[in-house]
Amino acid sequence: MTEPAIRARSIKVTTSDVTAIERELPVEVPVALVYDGTTHAVMMASPTNLEDFAVGFSLSEGVVKTPDEIEGLEVVEHAEGIELRMWLAKDRGLALAQRRRSLTGPTGCGLCGIESLEAVVAKLPAVASDVTFAAADIMKAMASLPAAQALNVRTRAVHGAGFWNVEQGLVAIAEDVGRHNALDKLIGGLRRRAVDVGSGLILLTSRVSVEMVQKAVLAGAPVLVAVSAPTKLALDTAKAAGLTLVAVARQDGFEVFTHPERIPEASSTRGKRGKSAGHAAA
C-alpha cells in the first residue's frame, strides 16, 4: 500500500539563517470510485482508510443508502493511482446507471454526479436529534483533535474530521489532503462500525462549505463543529435542515450560528447583541 507521507529536503531561509532541512510531506494520489465496472469520479486523496472512503463517499453522494447496498469492495493499486472497485445491489446499480445517463456535464470535487443547479441545494432530511452539549463539551472535543491527527502531526498539511461524544470522548478521526475526503472517510468508518452518529459531534479542521453541511446532515449528525467560519449557503442549509452549526471553534471558545438550543449556554443568550467580530466599538 502507498505510504501516506514521504521525506523531502528543503532549504529553510529566515532573517538570520539559511539551513538545509528535511520534512515530511503528505502523499496525494488519484483515487477512482468505480461502480459495477464504470468509473463514477476520480478524487485526489490521501492513500489511507480507503474502504471507509469508498463507503462514505457512496453514502454522501447518494449512490447507496446503507453500507449493505455495497455487495463487494476491492482496493486495486496501479502505477497511476488507486481504484476503489465496488459492486452494488441490483436496484442501486440500476439507479446509478440511470443517473449517469442523465448527466449533462462534468462535475467537480464535493458535488460529484449533480445533474442540475437545483440539485445543489436540494431539500435535506430534517435533523431529528434533541441531544444537547455543554459549552465545555465542545471545547473539550476540539482540544482532543490536534494530538489525534497523526498524519498532520507529521506533515502539517492535511485536513481532519473527527467524531466525539460525551461517553467515549474522541471516537474516530480521519485525515486527508481533501477536506471532503476526510469527512467521507469519517462517515464511512462510523457507518461501517454502526456508530450512532446522532449521539455526538462531527468536528472539522477546515472551513464549512455547503457540501460539508450536506454530508453531516445525511450522516445524521445533530451538531457540526469547525475551526473556520461557514459560507452563507452553508449557514442557510444548516438552518433549514435543523443542524446546529458551530464554527470559529477553538479550545477556549466558539460561535454558534444555527439552532443554539442544543447548546444550553448559547440558547440562554438569545436576543443579546455584542460587538461585531473584526470591528471596534464606536
DOMI-394286 format. One record per atom (N, C-alpha, C): residue in three letters; x, y, z. Coordinates in steps of 0.1 Angstrom, whole numbers, padded with zeros to 4 digits, always signed. Layout:
BEGIN
ALAXYZ...
//
This chain:
BEGIN
MET+0008-0012+0000MET+0000+0000+0000MET+0009+0012+0000THR+0005+0023-0007THR+0012+0035-0008THR+0013+0042+0005GLU+0025+0047+0009GLU+0027+0053+0021GLU+0020+0067+0021PRO+0015+0071+0033PRO+0007+0084+0033PRO+0016+0096+0034ALA+0029+0095+0036ALA+0038+0106+0037ALA+0052+0102+0032ILE+0060+0112+0027ILE+0074+0110+0023ILE+0082+0120+0029ARG+0095+0118+0030ARG+0105+0127+0034ARG+0111+0135+0023ALA+0112+0148+0024ALA+0117+0157+0013ALA+0127+0167+0019ARG+0137+0170+0011ARG+0147+0180+0016ARG+0142+0194+0011SER+0145+0204+0019SER+0143+0218+0016SER+0153+0226+0022ILE+0153+0239+0018ILE+0163+0249+0023ILE+0154+0259+0031LYS+0156+0260+0044LYS+0148+0269+0052LYS+0156+0282+0053VAL+0149+0293+0049VAL+0155+0306+0049VAL+0148+0315+0059THR+0155+0321+0069THR+0149+0330+0078THR+0157+0343+0078THR+0153+0353+0086THR+0161+0365+0086THR+0175+0364+0091SER+0177+0353+0098SER+0190+0352+0105SER+0198+0340+0100ASP+0192+0331+0092ASP+0200+0319+0089ASP+0194+0312+0076VAL+0202+0304+0070VAL+0198+0295+0059VAL+0203+0281+0062THR+0193+0271+0063THR+0196+0258+0068THR+0190+0247+0058ALA+0198+0237+0056ALA+0192+0225+0048ALA+0185+0216+0058ILE+0172+0213+0056ILE+0164+0205+0065ILE+0157+0194+0057GLU+0151+0185+0065GLU+0142+0175+0059GLU+0128+0176+0066ARG+0118+0174+0059ARG+0105+0174+0065ARG+0096+0164+0058GLU+0085+0160+0064GLU+0076+0150+0058GLU+0065+0158+0051LEU+0061+0153+0039LEU+0051+0158+0031LEU+0040+0148+0028PRO+0027+0152+0028PRO+0017+0142+0026PRO+0017+0137+0011VAL+0013+0125+0009VAL+0011+0119-0004VAL-0003+0121-0008GLU-0005+0125-0021GLU-0019+0125-0026GLU-0018+0118-0040VAL-0028+0109-0042VAL-0029+0101-0054VAL-0043+0102-0060PRO-0044+0099-0073PRO-0057+0098-0079PRO-0064+0086-0074VAL-0076+0087-0069VAL-0084+0076-0064VAL-0097+0075-0072ALA-0099+0065-0079ALA-0111+0063-0088ALA-0122+0056-0080LEU-0134+0061-0080LEU-0145+0054-0074LEU-0152+0047-0086VAL-0152+0034-0086VAL-0157+0026-0097VAL-0168+0017-0092TYR-0180+0019-0099TYR-0192+0011-0095TYR-0196+0002-0107ASP-0196-0011-0104ASP-0200-0021-0114ASP-0193-0019-0127GLY-0180-0016-0125GLY-0171-0016-0137GLY-0170-0003-0144THR-0177+0007-0139THR-0177+0021-0145THR-0172+0031-0135THR-0162+0039-0140THR-0157+0050-0131THR-0167+0061-0129HIS-0171+0064-0117HIS-0180+0075-0114HIS-0173+0088-0111ALA-0162+0088-0104ALA-0154+0100-0101ALA-0140+0096-0098VAL-0131+0106-0100VAL-0117+0104-0096VAL-0114+0116-0087MET-0110+0113-0075MET-0106+0123-0065MET-0092+0122-0061MET-0086+0134-0058MET-0072+0134-0053MET-0073+0132-0038ALA-0066+0122-0033ALA-0069+0118-0019ALA-0056+0112-0013SER-0056+0112+0001SER-0045+0105+0008SER-0048+0090+0008PRO-0038+0082+0006PRO-0040+0067+0004PRO-0042+0060+0018THR-0051+0065+0026THR-0054+0059+0039THR-0069+0057+0041ASN-0073+0047+0048ASN-0087+0044+0052ASN-0095+0044+0039LEU-0090+0037+0029LEU-0097+0037+0016LEU-0110+0030+0015GLU-0112+0020+0023GLU-0125+0013+0024GLU-0135+0022+0030ASP-0131+0029+0041ASP-0140+0039+0047ASP-0144+0050+0037PHE-0134+0055+0029PHE-0136+0065+0019PHE-0146+0060+0009ALA-0145+0048+0004ALA-0154+0043-0006ALA-0168+0043-0001VAL-0170+0038+0012VAL-0184+0037+0017VAL-0189+0051+0020GLY-0181+0060+0027GLY-0185+0073+0030GLY-0189+0081+0018PHE-0181+0081+0007PHE-0183+0088-0005PHE-0197+0083-0011SER-0198+0070-0011SER-0211+0064-0017SER-0223+0068-0010LEU-0222+0069+0004LEU-0233+0074+0012LEU-0236+0089+0010SER-0225+0097+0010SER-0227+0111+0009SER-0232+0116-0004GLU-0228+0108-0015GLU-0232+0112-0028GLU-0245+0105-0032GLY-0251+0098-0023GLY-0264+0092-0026GLY-0264+0080-0036VAL-0252+0074-0038VAL-0251+0062-0046VAL-0257+0051-0039VAL-0256+0050-0026VAL-0263+0039-0018VAL-0269+0046-0006LYS-0278+0039+0000LYS-0285+0045+0012LYS-0279+0038+0025THR-0274+0026+0024THR-0268+0019+0035THR-0255+0012+0030PRO-0246+0010+0039PRO-0234+0002+0035PRO-0237-0011+0030ASP-0247-0018+0034ASP-0251-0031+0029ASP-0254-0032+0014GLU-0257-0020+0008GLU-0260-0020-0006GLU-0247-0020-0014ILE-0236-0020-0008ILE-0223-0023-0015ILE-0220-0037-0012GLU-0222-0046-0022GLU-0221-0060-0021GLU-0206-0065-0022GLY-0198-0057-0028GLY-0184-0061-0029GLY-0175-0048-0029LEU-0163-0049-0024LEU-0154-0037-0024LEU-0140-0042-0024GLU-0132-0037-0034GLU-0119-0041-0036GLU-0110-0029-0039VAL-0099-0028-0032VAL-0089-0017-0034VAL-0078-0022-0043VAL-0077-0016-0055VAL-0067-0021-0065VAL-0057-0009-0068GLU-0044-0012-0066GLU-0034-0002-0068GLU-0028-0004-0082HIS-0026+0008-0089HIS-0019+0008-0102HIS-0008+0018-0101ALA+0001+0018-0111ALA+0012+0028-0111ALA+0006+0042-0112GLU-0005+0044-0118GLU-0011+0057-0120GLU-0019+0062-0108GLY-0024+0053-0099GLY-0033+0056-0088GLY-0040+0044-0083ILE-0051+0046-0076ILE-0058+0035-0069ILE-0073+0035-0074GLU-0078+0023-0076GLU-0092+0021-0079GLU-0099+0015-0067LEU-0110+0021-0063LEU-0119+0015-0053LEU-0131+0009-0061ARG-0130-0004-0063ARG-0140-0011-0071ARG-0151-0016-0063MET-0163-0012-0066MET-0175-0016-0058MET-0185-0022-0067TRP-0192-0032-0061TRP-0203-0038-0068TRP-0216-0036-0060LEU-0226-0031-0066LEU-0238-0026-0059LEU-0249-0036-0060ALA-0258-0035-0050ALA-0271-0043-0051ALA-0278-0039-0064LYS-0285-0048-0069LYS-0291-0046-0083LYS-0298-0033-0085ASP-0307-0030-0075ASP-0316-0018-0077ASP-0307-0005-0076ARG-0297-0005-0067ARG-0288+0007-0067ARG-0280+0008-0079GLY-0275-0003-0085GLY-0268-0003-0097GLY-0276+0003-0109LEU-0288-0001-0109LEU-0297+0004-0120LEU-0300+0018-0118ALA-0302+0023-0106ALA-0304+0037-0103ALA-0292+0045-0107LEU-0280+0041-0104LEU-0268+0048-0107LEU-0266+0049-0122ALA-0269+0038-0129ALA-0268+0038-0144ALA-0277+0048-0150GLN-0290+0049-0145GLN-0299+0059-0150GLN-0294+0073-0147ARG-0288+0075-0135ARG-0283+0088-0131ARG-0272+0092-0141ARG-0263+0083-0144ARG-0252+0086-0154ARG-0258+0090-0167ARG-0268+0084-0172ARG-0274+0087-0185ARG-0280+0101-0185SER-0284+0106-0173SER-0290+0119-0173SER-0280+0131-0170LEU-0267+0128-0168LEU-0257+0138-0165LEU-0255+0146-0178THR-0254+0160-0176THR-0253+0169-0187THR-0239+0175-0189GLY-0230+0172-0179GLY-0217+0178-0180GLY-0208+0172-0169PRO-0195+0177-0169PRO-0186+0172-0158PRO-0189+0178-0145THR-0184+0171-0135THR-0187+0175-0121THR-0173+0177-0114GLY-0174+0184-0102GLY-0161+0187-0095GLY-0162+0182-0081CYS-0151+0184-0074CYS-0149+0180-0060CYS-0160+0184-0051GLY-0166+0174-0044GLY-0176+0177-0034GLY-0190+0177-0040LEU-0192+0178-0053LEU-0206+0178-0058LEU-0206+0168-0070CYS-0201+0156-0068CYS-0200+0147-0079CYS-0213+0141-0082GLY-0216+0141-0095GLY-0229+0134-0100GLY-0241+0143-0099ILE-0239+0157-0097ILE-0250+0166-0096ILE-0255+0169-0110GLU-0268+0167-0112GLU-0274+0169-0126GLU-0278+0183-0129SER-0281+0191-0119SER-0286+0205-0121SER-0282+0214-0110LEU-0284+0227-0112LEU-0281+0237-0102LEU-0291+0235-0090GLU-0303+0231-0093GLU-0313+0229-0083GLU-0309+0218-0073ALA-0302+0208-0079ALA-0298+0197-0070ALA-0288+0200-0060VAL-0280+0211-0063VAL-0270+0215-0053VAL-0277+0219-0040VAL-0288+0225-0040VAL-0295+0230-0028VAL-0308+0222-0026ALA-0308+0209-0029ALA-0320+0201-0028ALA-0323+0199-0013LYS-0336+0198-0010LYS-0340+0197+0004LYS-0334+0185+0011LEU-0329+0187+0023LEU-0323+0176+0031LEU-0333+0171+0041PRO-0331+0159+0046PRO-0339+0154+0057PRO-0337+0162+0070ALA-0347+0164+0078ALA-0346+0172+0090ALA-0338+0165+0100VAL-0329+0172+0107VAL-0321+0166+0118VAL-0331+0164+0130ALA-0332+0152+0135ALA-0343+0149+0145ALA-0337+0149+0159SER-0325+0147+0161SER-0319+0145+0174SER-0321+0158+0183ASP-0325+0155+0196ASP-0326+0166+0206ASP-0315+0165+0216VAL-0304+0159+0213VAL-0293+0158+0222VAL-0287+0172+0224THR-0282+0174+0236THR-0276+0187+0240THR-0261+0185+0244PHE-0253+0196+0243PHE-0239+0195+0247PHE-0236+0208+0254ALA-0229+0207+0265ALA-0224+0219+0272ALA-0213+0225+0264ALA-0211+0238+0267ALA-0200+0245+0260ALA-0187+0239+0263ALA-0185+0234+0275ALA-0173+0227+0279ALA-0171+0214+0271ASP-0181+0208+0267ASP-0180+0196+0259ASP-0174+0199+0245ILE-0179+0210+0239ILE-0174+0214+0226ILE-0159+0218+0227MET-0155+0225+0237MET-0142+0229+0238MET-0133+0217+0241LYS-0138+0208+0249LYS-0130+0196+0252LYS-0128+0187+0239ALA-0139+0187+0231ALA-0138+0179+0218ALA-0128+0185+0209MET-0128+0198+0208MET-0118+0205+0199MET-0104+0203+0204ALA-0102+0203+0217ALA-0089+0201+0223ALA-0084+0187+0220SER-0093+0177+0218SER-0088+0164+0216SER-0083+0161+0202LEU-0085+0170+0193LEU-0082+0168+0179LEU-0067+0168+0175PRO-0060+0179+0179PRO-0046+0180+0174PRO-0037+0168+0176ALA-0037+0163+0188ALA-0028+0152+0191ALA-0032+0139+0184ALA-0045+0138+0181ALA-0050+0126+0174ALA-0048+0125+0159GLN-0044+0137+0153GLN-0042+0138+0139GLN-0027+0134+0136ALA-0025+0121+0135ALA-0011+0115+0134ALA-0005+0120+0121LEU-0012+0120+0110LEU-0006+0124+0097LEU-0003+0139+0097ASN-0012+0147+0103ASN-0010+0161+0103ASN+0002+0165+0113VAL+0003+0157+0124VAL+0015+0159+0132VAL+0028+0158+0125ARG+0028+0148+0115ARG+0040+0145+0107ARG+0042+0156+0096THR+0031+0160+0090THR+0032+0168+0078THR+0027+0183+0079ARG+0018+0185+0089ARG+0012+0199+0090ARG+0005+0203+0077ALA-0001+0194+0070ALA-0006+0197+0057ALA-0018+0189+0053VAL-0026+0184+0062VAL-0038+0176+0059VAL-0049+0181+0068HIS-0061+0178+0062HIS-0074+0181+0070HIS-0078+0170+0079GLY-0085+0172+0089GLY-0090+0162+0098GLY-0105+0163+0100ALA-0112+0152+0102ALA-0126+0151+0106ALA-0127+0141+0117GLY-0134+0145+0128GLY-0135+0136+0140GLY-0149+0135+0144PHE-0151+0125+0152PHE-0164+0123+0159PHE-0162+0121+0174TRP-0169+0129+0182TRP-0168+0129+0196TRP-0181+0128+0203ASN-0182+0120+0214ASN-0194+0120+0222ASN-0190+0121+0237VAL-0200+0124+0245VAL-0197+0126+0259VAL-0192+0113+0266GLU-0198+0102+0262GLU-0194+0089+0269GLU-0180+0084+0266GLN-0176+0086+0254GLN-0163+0080+0249GLN-0152+0090+0246GLY-0156+0103+0245GLY-0146+0112+0240GLY-0144+0111+0225LEU-0132+0112+0220LEU-0130+0112+0206LEU-0131+0097+0201VAL-0141+0094+0194VAL-0144+0080+0190VAL-0137+0077+0177ALA-0135+0086+0168ALA-0129+0083+0155ALA-0123+0096+0149ILE-0112+0094+0141ILE-0106+0105+0134ILE-0102+0100+0120ALA-0104+0109+0110ALA-0100+0106+0097ALA-0092+0118+0091GLU-0082+0115+0083GLU-0074+0126+0077GLU-0072+0124+0062ASP-0071+0136+0055ASP-0069+0135+0041ASP-0064+0149+0036VAL-0058+0149+0024VAL-0054+0161+0018VAL-0066+0169+0014GLY-0078+0163+0012GLY-0090+0169+0009GLY-0100+0169+0020ARG-0106+0181+0023ARG-0115+0182+0035ARG-0127+0173+0032HIS-0132+0173+0020HIS-0144+0165+0017HIS-0141+0150+0019ASN-0129+0146+0015ASN-0125+0132+0016ASN-0123+0128+0031ALA-0118+0137+0039ALA-0116+0134+0053ALA-0130+0131+0060LEU-0140+0140+0056LEU-0153+0138+0062LEU-0160+0125+0056ASP-0158+0122+0044ASP-0163+0110+0038ASP-0157+0098+0045LYS-0144+0098+0047LYS-0137+0087+0054LYS-0143+0085+0068LEU-0145+0096+0075LEU-0151+0095+0089LEU-0164+0089+0088ILE-0173+0094+0080ILE-0187+0089+0079ILE-0187+0075+0075GLY-0179+0071+0065GLY-0178+0057+0061GLY-0174+0048+0073GLY-0164+0052+0080GLY-0159+0044+0091GLY-0170+0043+0102LEU-0177+0053+0105LEU-0187+0053+0116LEU-0199+0044+0111ARG-0203+0045+0099ARG-0214+0037+0094ARG-0210+0022+0093ARG-0198+0019+0090ARG-0194+0005+0089ARG-0193-0001+0103ARG-0190+0007+0113ARG-0190+0002+0127ARG-0203+0004+0134ALA-0213+0009+0127ALA-0227+0011+0133ALA-0227+0020+0145VAL-0218+0030+0144VAL-0218+0041+0155VAL-0230+0050+0153ASP-0236+0053+0164ASP-0248+0062+0164ASP-0243+0077+0162VAL-0243+0081+0150VAL-0238+0095+0147VAL-0247+0106+0154GLY-0259+0102+0156GLY-0268+0112+0163GLY-0265+0115+0177SER-0255+0108+0183SER-0252+0109+0197SER-0241+0119+0200GLY-0234+0124+0189GLY-0222+0132+0192GLY-0220+0143+0182LEU-0208+0148+0182LEU-0204+0160+0174LEU-0195+0155+0163ILE-0197+0161+0151ILE-0187+0160+0140ILE-0178+0172+0140LEU-0165+0170+0140LEU-0155+0180+0142LEU-0147+0182+0129LEU-0145+0194+0124LEU-0137+0196+0112LEU-0126+0206+0115THR-0115+0204+0109THR-0103+0213+0110THR-0103+0223+0098SER-0114+0222+0090SER-0115+0231+0078SER-0126+0241+0078ARG-0128+0248+0068ARG-0139+0257+0067ARG-0152+0249+0064VAL-0163+0256+0066VAL-0176+0249+0064VAL-0183+0254+0051SER-0182+0246+0041SER-0189+0249+0029SER-0202+0241+0029VAL-0211+0244+0019VAL-0224+0237+0018VAL-0223+0222+0017GLU-0213+0217+0010GLU-0211+0203+0009GLU-0208+0196+0022MET-0201+0203+0031MET-0198+0197+0044MET-0210+0196+0052VAL-0218+0206+0052VAL-0231+0206+0059VAL-0240+0195+0054GLN-0241+0194+0040GLN-0249+0183+0035GLN-0245+0169+0039LYS-0232+0167+0039LYS-0227+0154+0043LYS-0230+0151+0057ALA-0228+0161+0066ALA-0231+0159+0080ALA-0246+0156+0083VAL-0254+0163+0076VAL-0269+0161+0078VAL-0273+0147+0073LEU-0268+0143+0061LEU-0271+0130+0056LEU-0266+0119+0065ALA-0255+0122+0072ALA-0249+0112+0081ALA-0257+0111+0094GLY-0266+0120+0097GLY-0274+0120+0109GLY-0268+0128+0120ALA-0258+0137+0118ALA-0252+0144+0129ALA-0261+0156+0133PRO-0262+0158+0146PRO-0270+0169+0151PRO-0262+0182+0152VAL-0249+0181+0154VAL-0240+0193+0156VAL-0228+0191+0148LEU-0224+0202+0140LEU-0212+0202+0132LEU-0203+0213+0138VAL-0191+0210+0141VAL-0182+0220+0147VAL-0169+0221+0138ALA-0166+0234+0135ALA-0154+0236+0126ALA-0146+0247+0131VAL-0133+0247+0127VAL-0124+0258+0132VAL-0125+0271+0124SER-0131+0270+0112SER-0133+0282+0104SER-0147+0286+0102ALA-0150+0298+0097ALA-0163+0303+0095ALA-0171+0296+0084PRO-0184+0295+0084PRO-0191+0290+0073PRO-0194+0300+0062THR-0197+0294+0050THR-0202+0303+0039THR-0217+0306+0042LYS-0222+0315+0035LYS-0237+0319+0037LYS-0245+0307+0033LEU-0242+0300+0022LEU-0250+0289+0018LEU-0250+0277+0028ALA-0238+0275+0034ALA-0237+0265+0044ALA-0246+0269+0056LEU-0245+0281+0060LEU-0254+0286+0071LEU-0269+0284+0068ASP-0273+0288+0056ASP-0287+0287+0052ASP-0291+0273+0052THR-0283+0264+0047THR-0286+0250+0046THR-0287+0243+0059ALA-0278+0246+0068ALA-0278+0241+0082ALA-0291+0246+0089LYS-0294+0258+0088LYS-0306+0263+0094LYS-0319+0256+0089ALA-0320+0254+0076ALA-0332+0248+0071ALA-0333+0233+0075ALA-0321+0226+0076ALA-0321+0212+0080ALA-0322+0209+0095GLY-0321+0220+0103GLY-0321+0217+0117GLY-0308+0213+0123LEU-0297+0216+0116LEU-0284+0213+0121LEU-0278+0224+0130THR-0273+0221+0141THR-0266+0231+0149THR-0252+0233+0143LEU-0249+0245+0139LEU-0236+0248+0132LEU-0228+0257+0141VAL-0217+0251+0146VAL-0207+0258+0155VAL-0194+0260+0146ALA-0189+0272+0146ALA-0177+0275+0138ALA-0168+0284+0146VAL-0157+0288+0139VAL-0146+0296+0146VAL-0143+0290+0159ALA-0143+0276+0160ALA-0141+0269+0172ALA-0127+0267+0176ARG-0124+0270+0188ARG-0110+0268+0194ARG-0112+0261+0207GLN-0101+0258+0214GLN-0101+0251+0226GLN-0106+0260+0237ASP-0108+0273+0235ASP-0113+0282+0246ASP-0125+0289+0242GLY-0132+0286+0231GLY-0144+0293+0227GLY-0148+0289+0213PHE-0160+0294+0209PHE-0166+0291+0196PHE-0178+0301+0194GLU-0183+0300+0181GLU-0195+0308+0178GLU-0206+0298+0173VAL-0218+0300+0177VAL-0229+0292+0173VAL-0238+0300+0163PHE-0239+0294+0151PHE-0246+0301+0140PHE-0260+0297+0138THR-0264+0285+0141THR-0277+0280+0139THR-0281+0270+0150HIS-0294+0270+0153HIS-0300+0261+0163HIS-0292+0260+0176PRO-0291+0271+0183PRO-0284+0271+0196PRO-0291+0263+0207GLU-0303+0258+0205GLU-0310+0251+0215GLU-0303+0238+0220ARG-0294+0233+0211ARG-0286+0221+0215ARG-0274+0224+0224ILE-0272+0237+0226ILE-0261+0242+0235ILE-0266+0251+0245PRO-0270+0247+0257PRO-0277+0255+0267PRO-0271+0269+0269GLU-0258+0270+0270GLU-0252+0283+0273GLU-0255+0293+0261ALA-0255+0288+0249ALA-0257+0297+0237ALA-0272+0300+0236SER-0281+0290+0239SER-0295+0293+0239SER-0300+0303+0249SER-0293+0304+0260SER-0297+0313+0271SER-0294+0328+0267THR-0285+0330+0257THR-0281+0343+0253THR-0289+0349+0241ARG-0300+0342+0237ARG-0307+0347+0225ARG-0312+0361+0228GLY-0311+0369+0217GLY-0316+0382+0218GLY-0306+0392+0223LYS-0295+0388+0229LYS-0284+0397+0233LYS-0276+0400+0221ARG-0271+0413+0221ARG-0262+0417+0210ARG-0249+0422+0215GLY-0238+0418+0209GLY-0225+0423+0212GLY-0218+0429+0200LYS-0206+0432+0201LYS-0198+0438+0191LYS-0197+0428+0179SER-0197+0433+0167SER-0194+0425+0155SER-0179+0422+0155ALA-0176+0409+0152ALA-0162+0405+0151ALA-0155+0413+0141GLY-0143+0417+0144GLY-0135+0424+0135GLY-0137+0439+0134HIS-0147+0444+0142HIS-0150+0459+0142HIS-0148+0464+0156ALA-0142+0475+0157ALA-0140+0482+0170ALA-0153+0488+0175ALA-0155+0490+0188ALA-0167+0496+0193ALA-0167+0511+0190ALA-0178+0516+0187ALA-0179+0531+0184ALA-0176+0539+0196
//
